[in-house]
């Protein structure tokens, strides 16, 4: 009897297990929709909490990205953690972290809005606004374990990523190959992201032809299909009143009939309420809102999901055998390294910079750091990698690169209410004539003229500690002279000169540079109005022979809107008659900026400047300050002298993602002579309120300020307004 009971119990258990394993196959469809796709996460978390099995996933765009993570074994809660921690603004750009960029590539990165590659002398328009390096690195790091899987049926959940071949227009359903590249391809929105090479095809976002791929998951063998549709709906006539709305409607129309048909294939369609939320809402507050909307939607469908689950006995037997935890076995050894896609840069150059060799212990953090540093050299549009398992403990790292042309054209526009319109043009040539040599030339024109030509040899990998350089400069910059007693403008000058210089540079890691040079400068400074009294407003045609030392340390996290870091610029100019100079003097200038951001939106910055001299410094070498970038409350160039210093304190509040409010306080100590010729120190003050906007053309800033009326009338105040737009002068 006991034996019979035992046999009966075993049979009942086997039938229960068999029933669990023999449940209808469930397919999950995750549509595309940009940032709106974060609503998928709430549904994934709900499926986990219900122990709801998923056998197949088909996804497009953001649905392909999140679906792939879920298929690898990430739970819904783990995916939510990834979404929350990610810096989406940084990921959806090609800009590497500034700390990984060599100094010679970042010292003037705030001057240009447009950068184009040159093929010969012809500008080449990029295939997309974003090449996708940062998002590729992000995906590769998340999939470091599953980079070894090439058949997507071998993942915890069978997966298909939907893409389109840009060459033929055909739908391409990816089911094998590099999973990281498949995820990148499915979300490569045309004109935004560059297409992904896949054999002879160029793959882009599958949402163009199949944004809700229920038919794909049906073909995989799904008996029951659950679809999550976060795509935009068709807008009505009254809503089609702007360029953005019309453009969005055209994307929806491309596969609208197919979407309608595919919805009929589903046993359940979940449609989150994402009214007034855009596919481009990747800022943190909007992402949190979308995640919350996804959770609210999931809760509203919980009864329907439980009913579907109970009717079909849809319960997972257990958790997946492998749950992705974003780690990799530390004992893995590098078996070998392959590098493909390189044409101008040879294997040894890339391999040496990568710094990872066979028999090294594999470390994913080191690999990602080296790739980021390699990308920071500016030679590549994109660097991707896959991990290929060779033995139980050995892997091969397969690196694929896409090189940039070694010539760049850079274009910038600036406007302010002092110089008015200033245009920037720059050309960079790297390793064109001599491997490792760099030629950089730039021209600022319209409101001022400033031409620079610099030829240097810092080596191809930009890390030669000591390098030679030659530079040529021509400038013609308008300068206003203000009466130190009355505060009104008394003259206009043209600060004009020609300079040729040569010396050596000394790089201090990626953050600093020292220049030691000898230069010859021919001054041609004269009043801008010929009728001015030449007794008081002279012309100068001095020949200067100087030695110069300049030290720069740039540890800012961003050149346009720094949040943290320091910047130092110290300069010594010494002109000697022994060098056949017409004037002998020594001039010292130093500026120091420090930024610190507290509680995410509050940035405090300290700016200091000081200048002094030895000898008889000519007036055309006096320092001119004042205005929005230096001392608010006074006009541009109004703070003029050979010995003075100031301190400025800024508080910046990030009101919105692209709107900033500013409070500015500054004070200066200035040495001057009164009417009797007696030296005295004047303390000057100023404060300002400002607002700054980020736009496609750069920053737009407006400041209203009050400050000392003149250099020796610190007790009388004036109001000054500043407006500037575009990138930095």
C-alpha positions as CSV (number, residue, x, y, z in Angstrom):
1,X,0.0,0.0,0.0
2,X,2.8,2.4,0.9
3,X,4.5,1.6,-2.4
4,X,1.3,2.3,-4.3
5,X,0.9,5.6,-2.5
6,X,4.5,6.5,-3.3
7,X,4.1,5.7,-7.0
8,X,0.8,7.7,-7.1
9,X,2.5,10.7,-5.6
10,X,5.4,10.5,-8.0
11,X,3.0,10.2,-11.0
12,X,1.0,13.2,-9.7
13,X,4.2,15.3,-9.3
14,X,5.4,14.3,-12.8
15,X,2.0,15.3,-14.3
16,X,2.2,18.6,-12.5
17,X,5.7,19.3,-13.8
18,X,4.7,18.1,-17.3
19,X,1.7,20.4,-17.2
20,X,3.9,23.3,-16.2
21,X,6.4,22.6,-19.0
22,X,3.7,22.0,-21.6
23,X,2.0,25.4,-21.2
24,X,1.2,27.2,-24.4
25,X,4.2,29.2,-25.7
26,X,4.0,32.9,-24.8
27,X,5.4,35.6,-27.1
28,X,6.1,39.2,-25.9
29,X,6.0,42.1,-28.4
30,X,7.8,45.3,-27.4
31,X,7.2,48.2,-29.8
32,X,9.5,51.1,-30.6
33,X,8.9,54.6,-29.5
34,X,12.1,56.2,-28.2
35,X,12.1,57.3,-24.6
36,X,8.4,56.4,-24.4
37,X,9.7,52.8,-24.4
38,X,10.8,53.0,-20.8
39,X,7.1,52.3,-20.1
40,X,7.9,48.7,-21.1
41,X,9.8,48.3,-17.8
42,X,6.7,48.4,-15.7
43,X,5.1,45.6,-17.7
44,X,8.3,43.5,-17.4
45,X,8.3,44.0,-13.6
46,X,4.6,42.9,-13.5
47,X,5.3,39.7,-15.5
48,X,8.1,38.9,-13.0
49,X,5.9,39.5,-10.0
50,X,3.3,37.2,-11.4
51,X,5.9,34.5,-12.3
52,X,4.5,34.8,-15.9
53,X,6.6,32.8,-18.4
54,X,7.8,34.4,-21.6
55,X,9.2,32.0,-24.3
56,X,9.7,34.5,-27.2
57,X,10.4,38.2,-27.5
58,X,10.4,40.3,-30.7
59,X,11.3,44.0,-30.3
60,X,11.9,47.0,-32.4
61,X,14.1,50.0,-31.5
62,X,13.9,50.7,-27.7
63,X,11.7,47.6,-27.5
64,X,14.5,45.6,-29.0
65,X,17.0,47.0,-26.6
66,X,14.9,46.3,-23.4
67,X,13.7,43.0,-24.8
68,X,17.2,41.9,-25.4
69,X,18.2,42.7,-21.8
70,X,15.2,40.7,-20.5
71,X,16.0,37.8,-22.9
72,X,19.5,37.7,-21.4
73,X,18.2,37.2,-17.9
74,X,18.0,40.7,-16.5
75,X,14.8,41.0,-14.4
76,X,12.4,43.9,-14.8
77,X,13.7,45.4,-11.6
78,X,17.3,45.1,-12.8
79,X,16.4,46.8,-16.1
80,X,14.8,49.6,-14.1
81,X,18.0,50.1,-12.2
82,X,20.0,50.3,-15.4
83,X,17.6,52.9,-16.8
84,X,17.8,55.0,-13.7
85,X,21.6,55.0,-13.4
86,X,22.2,55.7,-17.1
87,X,23.2,59.2,-18.2
88,X,21.0,59.3,-21.4
89,X,22.2,62.7,-22.5
90,X,25.8,61.4,-22.6
91,X,24.8,58.0,-24.1
92,X,22.9,59.7,-27.0
93,X,25.9,61.6,-28.1
94,X,29.4,60.8,-29.5
95,X,31.3,62.9,-27.0
96,X,33.6,60.9,-24.8
97,X,34.1,61.8,-21.2
98,X,36.3,64.9,-21.2
99,X,38.8,63.4,-18.8
100,X,39.6,60.8,-21.4
101,X,40.3,63.4,-24.2
102,X,43.9,64.5,-24.7
103,X,44.6,68.1,-23.9
104,X,45.4,69.0,-27.5
105,X,41.9,68.0,-28.6
106,X,40.0,69.8,-25.9
107,X,41.7,73.2,-25.4
108,X,39.4,74.9,-28.0
109,X,36.4,72.5,-28.0
110,X,34.0,75.3,-27.0
111,X,34.3,77.4,-30.2
112,X,32.5,75.4,-32.8
113,X,29.0,74.2,-33.4
114,X,29.7,72.1,-36.5
115,X,32.5,69.7,-37.3
116,X,32.7,68.0,-40.6
117,X,35.3,65.6,-42.0
118,X,37.1,66.5,-45.2
119,X,37.7,64.2,-48.1
120,X,40.4,66.1,-49.9
121,X,39.0,69.6,-49.6
122,X,35.4,68.6,-49.8
123,X,33.3,68.5,-46.6
124,X,31.7,65.2,-45.9
125,X,28.2,65.2,-44.3
126,X,28.0,62.4,-41.7
127,X,25.6,59.5,-42.2
128,X,23.9,60.4,-38.9
129,X,24.1,63.1,-36.2
130,X,25.3,60.4,-33.8
131,X,27.7,57.6,-34.7
132,X,26.6,55.7,-31.5
133,X,30.0,55.1,-29.8
134,X,28.7,55.7,-26.3
135,X,25.6,53.7,-26.6
136,X,27.6,50.8,-28.2
137,X,30.0,50.8,-25.3
138,X,27.0,50.9,-22.9
139,X,25.4,47.9,-24.5
140,X,28.6,45.9,-24.8
141,X,29.3,46.4,-21.1
142,X,25.8,45.2,-20.2
143,X,26.2,42.1,-22.4
144,X,29.7,41.2,-21.5
145,X,28.6,37.7,-20.6
146,X,26.3,37.2,-23.5
147,X,28.7,38.7,-26.0
148,X,29.8,35.0,-26.4
149,X,26.3,34.0,-27.6
150,X,25.7,34.2,-31.4
151,X,22.5,32.3,-31.7
152,X,19.7,34.3,-30.1
153,X,17.7,31.1,-29.5
154,X,20.4,30.2,-26.9
155,X,19.5,33.1,-24.7
156,X,17.2,32.6,-21.7
157,X,14.3,33.7,-23.8
158,X,14.4,33.3,-27.6
159,X,14.9,36.8,-29.2
160,X,14.4,38.6,-32.5
161,X,15.5,42.2,-33.2
162,X,13.7,43.9,-36.1
163,X,15.7,46.2,-38.4
164,X,15.6,47.5,-42.0
165,X,18.2,47.3,-44.7
166,X,18.7,50.9,-45.8
167,X,20.1,49.7,-49.2
168,X,17.2,47.5,-50.2
169,X,14.4,48.7,-47.9
170,X,13.7,45.1,-46.8
171,X,12.9,44.1,-43.3
172,X,15.8,42.2,-41.6
173,X,15.0,40.1,-38.6
174,X,18.2,39.4,-36.6
175,X,18.3,36.1,-34.8
176,X,22.1,35.5,-34.7
177,X,25.4,37.3,-34.7
178,X,26.7,40.0,-32.3
179,X,23.8,40.7,-29.9
180,X,25.3,44.1,-29.0
181,X,25.4,45.1,-32.6
182,X,21.9,43.8,-33.2
183,X,20.6,45.9,-30.3
184,X,22.5,49.0,-31.7
185,X,21.1,48.3,-35.2
186,X,17.4,48.0,-34.1
187,X,17.5,51.4,-32.5
188,X,19.5,53.3,-35.1
189,X,16.9,55.9,-36.1
190,X,17.8,57.2,-39.7
191,X,19.5,60.6,-39.8
192,X,19.9,60.5,-36.0
193,X,22.1,57.5,-35.6
194,X,24.4,56.3,-38.4
195,X,23.4,52.9,-39.8
196,X,25.1,49.7,-38.6
197,X,27.1,47.6,-41.1
198,X,25.9,44.0,-41.1
199,X,27.6,42.1,-43.9
200,X,26.6,43.8,-47.1
201,X,23.7,45.6,-45.4
202,X,23.3,48.9,-43.7
203,X,20.8,48.4,-40.9
204,X,18.6,51.0,-39.2
205,X,15.6,51.1,-36.9
206,X,13.0,48.5,-37.7
207,X,10.2,50.8,-36.7
208,X,10.2,52.2,-40.3
209,X,8.5,49.0,-41.5
210,X,7.4,47.0,-38.4
211,X,7.1,49.0,-35.2
212,X,4.8,46.4,-33.5
213,X,6.3,43.0,-34.7
214,X,3.6,40.7,-33.5
215,X,3.8,38.7,-36.7
216,X,7.5,38.1,-36.0
217,X,6.8,36.6,-32.6
218,X,3.9,34.6,-34.1
219,X,6.3,33.1,-36.7
220,X,8.7,32.1,-33.8
221,X,6.0,29.7,-32.6
222,X,4.1,31.7,-30.0
223,X,0.6,30.4,-29.1
224,X,-0.3,33.4,-26.9
225,X,0.9,36.9,-27.7
226,X,1.1,39.8,-25.4
227,X,1.9,43.1,-27.0
228,X,3.0,46.4,-25.4
229,X,2.4,49.3,-27.8
230,X,4.1,52.6,-26.9
231,X,4.2,53.9,-30.4
232,X,2.6,57.3,-31.3
233,X,-1.0,57.3,-32.5
234,X,-2.2,59.1,-35.6
235,X,-2.8,62.8,-34.9
236,X,-6.0,64.5,-35.9
237,X,-6.2,67.4,-38.3
238,X,-6.1,70.1,-35.6
239,X,-3.0,68.6,-34.1
240,X,-1.0,68.7,-37.4
241,X,-0.1,72.3,-36.9
242,X,3.7,72.2,-36.5
243,X,6.7,70.8,-38.4
244,X,7.5,68.4,-35.5
245,X,3.9,67.0,-35.4
246,X,3.8,66.6,-39.2
247,X,7.2,64.8,-39.2
248,X,6.2,62.5,-36.4
249,X,3.0,61.7,-38.3
250,X,5.0,60.6,-41.4
251,X,6.9,58.1,-39.3
252,X,3.7,56.7,-37.9
253,X,2.2,56.3,-41.4
254,X,5.1,54.3,-42.8
255,X,3.8,51.0,-41.2
256,X,0.4,52.0,-39.8
257,X,-1.6,49.4,-41.7
258,X,0.8,46.7,-40.6
259,X,0.5,47.8,-36.9
260,X,-3.3,47.6,-37.1
261,X,-3.1,44.1,-38.6
262,X,-0.4,43.0,-36.0
263,X,-2.6,44.1,-33.1
264,X,-5.2,41.6,-34.2
265,X,-2.7,38.8,-33.8
266,X,-2.4,39.6,-30.0
267,X,-4.3,38.0,-27.2
268,X,-3.7,41.1,-25.2
269,X,-2.5,44.5,-26.2
270,X,-1.2,46.8,-23.4
271,X,-1.2,50.5,-24.3
272,X,0.3,52.8,-21.7
273,X,-1.2,56.3,-21.4
274,X,1.8,58.4,-22.6
275,X,-0.1,61.5,-23.6
276,X,2.1,64.6,-24.0
277,X,5.2,62.4,-23.7
278,X,7.7,62.5,-26.6
279,X,10.0,59.9,-28.0
280,X,12.8,62.4,-27.2
281,X,12.1,62.8,-23.5
282,X,15.3,61.4,-22.2
283,X,15.9,63.9,-19.4
284,X,15.8,62.3,-15.9
285,X,12.5,63.8,-14.8
286,X,10.7,62.7,-17.9
287,X,12.2,59.2,-17.7
288,X,11.0,58.8,-14.2
289,X,7.5,59.9,-15.3
290,X,7.5,57.4,-18.1
291,X,8.6,54.6,-15.8
292,X,5.8,55.5,-13.4
293,X,3.3,55.5,-16.2
294,X,4.5,52.0,-17.2
295,X,3.9,50.8,-13.6
296,X,0.4,52.3,-13.5
297,X,-0.5,50.7,-16.8
298,X,0.8,47.3,-15.6
299,X,-1.4,47.5,-12.4
300,X,-4.4,48.4,-14.5
301,X,-3.9,45.2,-16.6
302,X,-3.1,42.9,-13.6
303,X,-6.6,41.3,-13.6
304,X,-6.4,40.5,-17.3
305,X,-2.9,39.0,-16.9
306,X,-4.0,36.8,-14.0
307,X,-7.0,35.6,-15.9
308,X,-4.9,34.8,-19.0
309,X,-2.4,33.1,-16.7
310,X,-5.0,30.9,-14.9
311,X,-6.9,29.9,-18.0
312,X,-3.7,28.7,-19.7
313,X,-1.7,27.5,-16.7
314,X,1.0,30.0,-17.4
315,X,3.5,29.7,-14.5
316,X,7.3,29.6,-14.7
317,X,8.7,26.5,-13.2
318,X,11.7,28.4,-11.8
319,X,14.0,31.3,-12.4
320,X,16.3,31.2,-15.4
321,X,19.5,29.1,-14.9
322,X,21.6,32.2,-15.4
323,X,20.4,35.6,-14.2
324,X,22.5,38.4,-15.6
325,X,24.3,40.3,-12.9
326,X,26.7,42.3,-15.0
327,X,29.8,40.5,-13.9
328,X,32.1,38.1,-15.6
329,X,34.3,35.3,-14.4
330,X,37.6,37.0,-13.3
331,X,39.6,33.9,-14.1
332,X,39.0,34.2,-17.9
333,X,42.3,34.7,-19.9
334,X,42.8,36.7,-23.1
335,X,43.5,34.1,-25.8
336,X,44.0,36.6,-28.6
337,X,43.0,39.9,-30.1
338,X,41.7,40.7,-33.6
339,X,41.3,44.2,-35.0
340,X,39.3,44.8,-38.2
341,X,38.0,47.9,-40.1
342,X,41.3,49.8,-39.8
343,X,42.7,51.2,-43.1
344,X,45.0,54.1,-42.3
345,X,46.0,53.1,-38.7
346,X,47.9,49.8,-38.6
347,X,47.3,46.9,-36.2
348,X,50.4,47.6,-34.1
349,X,49.4,51.2,-33.4
350,X,45.9,50.3,-32.2
351,X,47.1,47.2,-30.4
352,X,49.8,49.1,-28.5
353,X,47.4,51.8,-27.4
354,X,44.8,49.1,-26.3
355,X,47.5,47.7,-24.0
356,X,45.9,44.3,-23.6
357,X,47.9,41.2,-24.5
358,X,47.4,37.5,-24.8
359,X,47.7,35.7,-21.5
360,X,46.4,38.8,-19.6
361,X,43.6,38.2,-17.2
362,X,40.4,39.6,-18.7
363,X,39.0,42.6,-17.0
364,X,36.0,44.3,-18.6
365,X,36.5,47.6,-16.8
366,X,40.0,47.8,-18.1
367,X,38.8,46.9,-21.7
368,X,36.1,49.6,-21.6
369,X,38.5,52.2,-20.2
370,X,41.1,51.5,-22.9
371,X,38.5,51.7,-25.7
372,X,37.2,55.0,-24.3
373,X,40.8,56.4,-24.3
374,X,41.4,55.1,-27.8
375,X,38.2,56.7,-29.0
376,X,39.2,59.9,-27.3
377,X,42.1,60.4,-29.7
378,X,39.6,61.5,-32.3
379,X,40.7,59.0,-35.0
380,X,37.5,56.8,-34.9
381,X,33.8,57.3,-35.5
382,X,33.1,54.1,-33.6
383,X,34.9,51.3,-31.8
384,X,33.0,48.1,-30.9
385,X,34.0,44.7,-29.6
386,X,32.7,41.2,-29.1
387,X,33.9,38.5,-26.8
388,X,34.4,35.0,-28.4
389,X,34.8,32.0,-26.2
390,X,37.7,29.8,-27.4
391,X,38.2,27.5,-24.4
392,X,36.5,27.1,-21.0
393,X,38.8,29.7,-19.6
394,X,40.1,31.5,-22.8
395,X,38.4,34.2,-24.8
396,X,39.3,36.2,-27.9
397,X,38.5,40.0,-28.0
398,X,37.4,41.0,-31.5
399,X,37.7,44.8,-32.0
400,X,36.0,46.5,-35.0
401,X,36.8,50.1,-35.8
402,X,35.4,52.7,-38.2
403,X,38.0,55.4,-38.9
404,X,37.4,59.1,-39.4
405,X,39.1,61.1,-42.1
406,X,42.2,62.8,-40.7
407,X,41.0,66.2,-41.9
408,X,38.4,68.3,-40.2
409,X,36.5,71.4,-41.0
410,X,35.0,73.2,-38.0
411,X,32.5,76.0,-38.1
412,X,31.2,78.3,-35.4
413,X,29.1,81.4,-34.9
414,X,29.1,83.9,-32.0
415,X,27.1,87.0,-31.4
416,X,27.2,89.5,-28.6
417,X,26.4,93.2,-28.1
418,X,30.1,94.2,-28.2
419,X,31.7,92.6,-31.1
420,X,28.4,91.7,-32.7
421,X,28.7,88.8,-35.2
422,X,31.9,86.8,-35.2
423,X,32.3,83.7,-37.4
424,X,34.8,80.9,-36.7
425,X,36.4,78.7,-39.3
426,X,39.0,76.0,-38.5
427,X,40.8,73.2,-40.3
428,X,42.7,70.4,-38.6
429,X,45.0,68.0,-40.5
430,X,46.5,65.0,-38.6
431,X,49.3,62.8,-39.9
432,X,48.7,64.1,-43.5
433,X,52.3,64.8,-44.5
434,X,54.2,63.3,-41.6
435,X,52.9,60.6,-39.3
436,X,52.1,62.2,-35.9
437,X,52.3,65.8,-37.2
438,X,49.3,68.2,-36.7
439,X,48.4,71.3,-38.6
440,X,45.7,73.5,-37.2
441,X,44.5,76.8,-38.6
442,X,41.6,79.0,-37.5
443,X,40.1,82.3,-38.6
444,X,37.7,84.5,-36.6
445,X,36.3,87.3,-38.7
446,X,33.5,89.9,-39.1
447,X,33.3,91.7,-35.7
448,X,37.1,91.1,-35.2
449,X,39.9,89.4,-37.1
450,X,42.1,86.8,-35.5
451,X,44.0,84.2,-37.6
452,X,46.1,81.4,-36.1
453,X,48.3,78.7,-37.7
454,X,49.9,76.1,-35.5
455,X,52.1,73.2,-36.6
456,X,53.2,70.7,-34.0
457,X,54.5,67.2,-33.6
458,X,53.0,65.6,-30.5
459,X,53.1,62.0,-32.0
460,X,50.2,60.1,-33.5
461,X,48.9,59.0,-30.1
462,X,49.1,62.6,-28.7
463,X,51.1,61.5,-25.6
464,X,54.7,62.6,-26.5
465,X,55.6,64.4,-23.3
466,X,57.7,67.0,-25.1
467,X,56.9,68.2,-28.6
468,X,58.0,71.1,-30.9
469,X,55.7,73.6,-32.5
470,X,55.6,76.7,-34.6
471,X,52.7,79.2,-34.6
472,X,51.7,82.3,-36.6
473,X,49.2,84.8,-35.6
474,X,47.6,87.9,-37.1
475,X,45.0,89.9,-35.1
476,X,43.0,93.1,-35.6
477,X,40.7,93.4,-32.6
478,X,38.7,96.6,-31.7
479,X,39.3,97.9,-28.2
480,X,37.5,100.7,-26.4
481,X,39.3,103.1,-24.1
482,X,37.2,104.5,-21.2
483,X,37.9,107.7,-19.2
484,X,39.0,106.5,-15.7
485,X,37.2,109.4,-14.0
486,X,34.0,109.8,-15.9
487,X,33.4,106.3,-17.1
488,X,32.5,107.3,-20.7
489,X,34.2,106.0,-23.8
490,X,37.0,108.3,-24.9
491,X,38.6,106.5,-27.8
492,X,38.5,103.4,-30.1
493,X,41.6,101.5,-30.9
494,X,42.6,98.7,-33.2
495,X,44.8,96.1,-31.4
496,X,46.6,94.9,-34.5
497,X,49.8,92.9,-34.7
498,X,51.7,90.1,-36.5
499,X,53.4,87.3,-34.5
500,X,55.6,84.4,-35.4
501,X,56.7,82.0,-32.6
502,X,58.3,78.7,-32.0
503,X,59.1,76.5,-29.0
504,X,58.3,73.3,-27.2
505,X,55.2,72.0,-25.5
506,X,55.2,69.8,-22.4
507,X,52.0,67.7,-21.9
508,X,51.0,67.0,-18.3
509,X,48.8,63.9,-18.8
510,X,45.4,64.6,-20.4
511,X,44.7,67.7,-18.3
512,X,47.6,70.1,-18.7
513,X,50.2,71.7,-21.0
514,X,53.2,74.0,-20.7
515,X,54.5,76.1,-23.6
516,X,58.0,77.6,-23.7
517,X,58.5,79.8,-26.7
518,X,60.4,82.6,-28.3
519,X,58.3,85.0,-30.4
520,X,58.5,88.1,-32.5
521,X,55.6,90.5,-32.6
522,X,55.2,93.5,-34.8
523,X,52.7,96.0,-33.3
524,X,50.5,98.2,-35.5
525,X,48.2,99.7,-32.9
526,X,46.4,102.9,-33.7
527,X,43.2,104.9,-33.0
528,X,40.2,103.8,-34.9
529,X,39.2,107.4,-35.7
530,X,41.9,109.5,-37.4
531,X,40.7,112.9,-36.1
532,X,41.4,112.0,-32.5
533,X,44.1,114.1,-30.8
534,X,47.4,112.3,-31.5
535,X,48.9,113.8,-28.4
536,X,46.6,111.7,-26.2
537,X,45.8,108.9,-28.6
538,X,49.0,107.7,-30.1
539,X,49.8,105.0,-32.7
540,X,52.4,102.3,-31.9
541,X,54.6,100.4,-34.3
542,X,56.9,98.7,-31.9
543,X,58.9,95.6,-32.6
544,X,58.8,93.1,-29.7
545,X,61.2,90.2,-29.2
546,X,59.9,88.1,-26.3
547,X,60.2,84.8,-24.4
548,X,57.0,83.4,-23.1
549,X,55.8,80.7,-20.8
550,X,52.2,79.5,-20.6
551,X,50.7,76.9,-18.2
552,X,47.2,75.6,-18.6
553,X,45.5,73.0,-16.5
554,X,42.0,72.0,-17.7
555,X,40.2,69.5,-15.4
556,X,36.6,70.7,-16.3
557,X,34.0,68.1,-17.0
558,X,32.4,70.3,-19.7
559,X,33.7,73.3,-21.5
560,X,30.4,74.9,-22.3
561,X,28.6,74.5,-18.9
562,X,31.1,73.1,-16.4
563,X,29.6,71.4,-13.3
564,X,32.8,70.3,-11.6
565,X,36.5,70.8,-12.0
566,X,39.2,73.5,-12.2
567,X,40.9,75.5,-14.9
568,X,44.2,77.4,-14.6
569,X,45.8,79.7,-17.1
570,X,49.1,81.3,-16.1
571,X,51.2,83.4,-18.5
572,X,54.6,85.2,-18.4
573,X,55.7,87.5,-21.2
574,X,59.2,89.0,-21.1
575,X,60.4,91.4,-23.7
576,X,64.1,92.3,-23.7
577,X,66.1,95.0,-25.5
578,X,69.0,92.5,-25.5
579,X,66.9,90.5,-28.0
580,X,66.5,93.7,-30.2
581,X,63.1,94.5,-28.7
582,X,62.0,98.2,-28.8
583,X,60.4,97.9,-25.3
584,X,61.6,96.0,-22.2
585,X,59.0,94.7,-19.7
586,X,57.8,91.5,-17.9
587,X,54.1,90.9,-17.6
588,X,52.4,88.3,-15.4
589,X,48.8,87.1,-15.7
590,X,47.0,84.3,-13.9
591,X,43.4,83.2,-13.8
592,X,41.9,80.4,-11.9
593,X,38.3,78.9,-12.1
594,X,36.8,76.3,-9.8
595,X,33.3,74.7,-10.2
596,X,31.4,72.5,-7.8
597,X,27.8,71.2,-8.2
598,X,25.7,70.5,-5.1
599,X,22.4,68.6,-5.0
600,X,22.4,68.1,-8.7
601,X,21.0,71.5,-9.8
602,X,23.1,74.0,-7.9
603,X,26.5,75.0,-9.3
604,X,28.8,77.3,-7.5
605,X,31.9,78.7,-9.3
606,X,34.8,80.9,-8.2
607,X,36.8,82.9,-10.7
608,X,39.9,84.9,-9.9
609,X,42.3,86.9,-12.0
610,X,45.4,88.9,-11.3
611,X,48.0,90.8,-13.5
612,X,51.2,92.6,-12.6
613,X,54.4,93.8,-14.4
614,X,58.0,94.7,-14.1
615,X,59.6,97.5,-16.2
616,X,57.8,100.0,-18.4
617,X,54.9,98.0,-19.9
618,X,53.4,99.8,-22.9
619,X,49.7,100.7,-22.8
620,X,48.9,98.4,-25.7
621,X,49.9,95.5,-23.4
622,X,47.6,96.5,-20.6
623,X,44.9,94.0,-19.7
624,X,41.4,94.7,-20.8
625,X,38.5,93.2,-18.7
626,X,34.9,93.8,-18.1
627,X,31.7,92.3,-19.4
628,X,29.7,89.1,-19.1
629,X,32.7,86.7,-19.2
630,X,34.9,88.5,-16.6
631,X,33.6,91.5,-14.5
632,X,29.9,92.3,-14.6
633,X,28.6,95.8,-14.0
634,X,31.3,97.4,-16.2
635,X,31.5,97.7,-20.0
636,X,33.7,95.4,-22.1
637,X,37.3,96.7,-21.9
638,X,36.4,99.2,-19.2
639,X,38.5,97.5,-16.5
640,X,41.9,98.3,-18.0
641,X,45.3,98.4,-16.3
642,X,48.7,96.9,-15.7
643,X,48.2,95.9,-12.1
644,X,44.9,94.7,-10.8
645,X,42.9,91.6,-9.7
646,X,39.3,90.6,-9.2
647,X,37.3,87.8,-7.6
648,X,34.0,86.7,-9.0
649,X,31.4,84.3,-7.5
650,X,28.7,82.7,-9.6
651,X,25.7,80.7,-8.5
652,X,23.9,78.8,-11.3
653,X,20.6,77.0,-10.8
654,X,19.4,74.5,-13.4
655,X,15.7,75.4,-13.6
656,X,15.0,73.0,-16.6
657,X,17.1,70.7,-18.6
658,X,18.1,73.6,-20.9
659,X,17.3,76.7,-18.8
660,X,19.7,78.1,-16.2
661,X,19.4,81.0,-13.8
662,X,22.5,82.9,-12.6
663,X,23.5,85.2,-9.7
664,X,26.9,86.9,-10.1
665,X,28.9,88.9,-7.5
666,X,32.4,90.4,-8.2
667,X,34.9,92.7,-6.7
668,X,38.2,94.2,-8.0
669,X,41.2,95.9,-6.5
670,X,42.7,98.4,-8.9
671,X,45.8,100.5,-8.6
672,X,45.5,104.0,-10.2
673,X,46.8,107.5,-10.0
674,X,44.6,110.4,-9.0
675,X,44.6,113.9,-10.7
676,X,47.7,114.9,-8.6
677,X,49.6,111.8,-9.7
678,X,49.3,110.0,-6.3
679,X,48.9,106.2,-6.5
680,X,45.8,104.8,-4.7
681,X,43.8,101.6,-4.7
682,X,40.3,101.7,-5.9
683,X,37.8,98.9,-4.9
684,X,35.3,98.2,-7.6
685,X,32.1,96.2,-7.3
686,X,29.4,94.6,-9.5
687,X,26.6,92.2,-9.4
688,X,24.3,90.7,-12.0
689,X,21.3,88.4,-12.7
690,X,21.2,86.3,-15.8
691,X,19.4,83.5,-17.6
692,X,21.1,81.1,-20.0
693,X,19.5,78.7,-22.5
694,X,20.9,75.7,-24.3
695,X,20.0,75.6,-28.0
696,X,21.1,73.9,-31.2
697,X,23.3,76.9,-31.9
698,X,25.0,76.8,-28.5
699,X,24.2,78.9,-25.4
700,X,22.1,82.0,-25.4
701,X,22.6,84.3,-22.4
702,X,21.2,87.5,-21.1
703,X,22.6,89.3,-18.1
704,X,21.4,92.6,-16.4
705,X,24.0,94.1,-14.0
706,X,25.0,97.0,-11.9
707,X,28.6,98.0,-11.1
708,X,31.1,100.8,-10.5
709,X,30.7,103.6,-13.0
710,X,34.4,104.2,-13.5
711,X,37.8,103.1,-12.2
712,X,37.9,105.8,-9.5
713,X,34.2,106.3,-8.9
714,X,33.4,103.0,-7.1
715,X,30.6,104.7,-5.1
716,X,28.7,105.6,-8.3
717,X,26.9,102.8,-10.1
718,X,25.8,102.1,-13.7
719,X,23.5,99.5,-15.3
720,X,24.9,97.3,-18.0
721,X,23.1,94.7,-20.2
722,X,24.9,91.8,-21.9
723,X,23.6,89.5,-24.5
724,X,25.6,86.7,-26.2
725,X,24.7,83.7,-28.3
726,X,26.6,80.8,-29.9
727,X,29.9,79.4,-28.8
728,X,32.8,81.0,-26.9
729,X,35.2,83.5,-28.3
